Amino acid sequence: MTTALRACAAATLAVGMLACPPAGARPHAPPTPWEDPAGPPTEGDVWLKRLVGRYRIEGMVHVVAKGPCGQLPPDPAQSENPPPPPPVYCESVKGMADCVAIGSGPGVQCILQINWPDMYETVYPPEDDVGVFNLPGGVANLAPAMALFGLDPGKSALNYLLVDQKGLSEGGEGFNSGSRMVFRTPCVNWPTLRNAMRPASPVHRTCERIMRIDARSDAKALFLSVDFEIDEDPFTRYDLTLRRVPQAQTSQTKDSPATPPAGRQRR
């Protein structure tokens, strides 16, 4: 992505954002693993057009490296001093997205407002490394955020750029299988994130972020999965469903992020 795209991303974040309801109750179902679809790849310009629309987002964030979701607390009747329940590292996600076509060529800009309760790893005595530590992907960073998708004419490839609420950007090329586009990029600000994690032996070396977007031609929803892999092992996963808002509910207003305010007319 070019410097111009990054400037566009920063400008977009200054526009008014969509309202988002607070996160709901904690889910109890583990995510279903992705299976790559069969069939020939969808042309990039055709796939991009399928992203356009306004969406309600729901799903879950699950730190899979810390165990399954929905662990039950111990039965107090089985012990006079029962241990505290194990932490459950999964949270519900709620949000909105507004994706519009931009530019003279195939391109899509999405404004995101996605929320979930932040998750940290808290270590208590008698452990040696007592403290509160970051979990890659556990802290909400997409409220607001902006994503750009477009074709790279020089490579005939599809690229994306994501700018989170802190202004940190990531992006790269994607490849598709059937109607699913897959983007694999290094984790943003990995050295800082690694130093904020619970110390590990051996020391963590790599962190990758794999994003999959399933946009079928006849679907009323998009399906998005984001996997954080530490040293090539699954660590955190987002499983999100983006349901299209009916056309009658998508009327634009002057405060909509998809329609910047017009300039003042001269008299």
Secondary structure as the mmCIF struct_conf table of DSSP 4:
data_model
#
loop_
_struct_conf.conf_type_id
_struct_conf.id
_struct_conf.beg_label_comp_id
_struct_conf.beg_label_asym_id
_struct_conf.beg_label_seq_id
_struct_conf.end_label_comp_id
_struct_conf.end_label_asym_id
_struct_conf.end_label_seq_id
HELX_RH_AL_P HELX_RH_AL_P1 THR A 3 LEU A 13
TURN_TY1_P TURN_TY1_P1 ALA A 14 ALA A 14
BEND BEND1 VAL A 15 VAL A 15
HELX_LH_PP_P HELX_LH_PP_P1 PRO A 21 ALA A 23
BEND BEND2 ALA A 25 ALA A 25
HELX_LH_PP_P HELX_LH_PP_P2 ARG A 26 PRO A 27
BEND BEND3 ALA A 29 ALA A 29
HELX_LH_PP_P HELX_LH_PP_P3 PRO A 30 TRP A 34
HELX_LH_PP_P HELX_LH_PP_P4 ASP A 36 ALA A 38
BEND BEND4 GLY A 39 GLY A 39
HELX_LH_PP_P HELX_LH_PP_P5 PRO A 40 GLU A 43
HELX_RH_AL_P HELX_RH_AL_P2 GLY A 44 LYS A 49
TURN_TY1_P TURN_TY1_P2 ARG A 50 LEU A 51
STRN STRN1 GLY A 53 HIS A 62
HELX_RH_3T_P HELX_RH_3T_P1 VAL A 64 LYS A 66
BEND BEND5 CYS A 69 CYS A 69
HELX_LH_PP_P HELX_LH_PP_P6 GLN A 71 ASP A 75
HELX_RH_3T_P HELX_RH_3T_P2 PRO A 76 GLN A 78
BEND BEND6 GLU A 80 ASN A 81
HELX_LH_PP_P HELX_LH_PP_P7 PRO A 82 PRO A 87
STRN STRN2 CYS A 90 ALA A 101
BEND BEND7 GLY A 103 PRO A 106
STRN STRN3 GLY A 107 ASN A 115
STRN STRN4 TYR A 120 VAL A 123
TURN_TY1_P TURN_TY1_P3 PRO A 125 PRO A 126
BEND BEND8 GLU A 127 ASP A 129
STRN STRN5 GLY A 131 ASN A 134
TURN_TY1_P TURN_TY1_P4 PRO A 136 GLY A 137
BEND BEND9 VAL A 139 VAL A 139
STRN STRN6 LEU A 142 ASP A 152
TURN_TY1_P TURN_TY1_P5 PRO A 153 SER A 156
STRN STRN7 ALA A 157 VAL A 163
TURN_TY1_P TURN_TY1_P6 GLN A 165 LYS A 166
BEND BEND10 GLY A 167 GLY A 167
STRN STRN8 SER A 169 SER A 177
TURN_TY1_P TURN_TY1_P7 GLY A 178 SER A 179
STRN STRN9 ARG A 180 PRO A 186
HELX_LH_PP_P HELX_LH_PP_P8 CYS A 187 CYS A 187
TURN_TY1_P TURN_TY1_P8 VAL A 188 ASN A 189
HELX_RH_AL_P HELX_RH_AL_P3 TRP A 190 ALA A 196
BEND BEND11 MET A 197 MET A 197
HELX_LH_PP_P HELX_LH_PP_P9 ARG A 198 PRO A 199
BEND BEND12 SER A 201 PRO A 202
HELX_LH_PP_P HELX_LH_PP_P10 VAL A 203 HIS A 204
STRN STRN10 CYS A 207 ASP A 214
TURN_TY1_P TURN_TY1_P9 SER A 217 ASP A 218
BEND BEND13 LYS A 220 LYS A 220
STRN STRN11 ALA A 221 ILE A 230
TURN_TY1_P TURN_TY1_P10 ASP A 231 GLU A 232
STRN STRN12 ASP A 233 ARG A 244
HELX_LH_PP_P HELX_LH_PP_P11 VAL A 245 PRO A 246
HELX_RH_3T_P HELX_RH_3T_P3 GLN A 247 GLN A 249
TURN_TY1_P TURN_TY1_P11 LYS A 254 ASP A 255
TURN_TY1_P TURN_TY1_P12 PRO A 257 ALA A 258
BEND BEND14 THR A 259 THR A 259
HELX_LH_PP_P HELX_LH_PP_P12 PRO A 260 ARG A 266
#
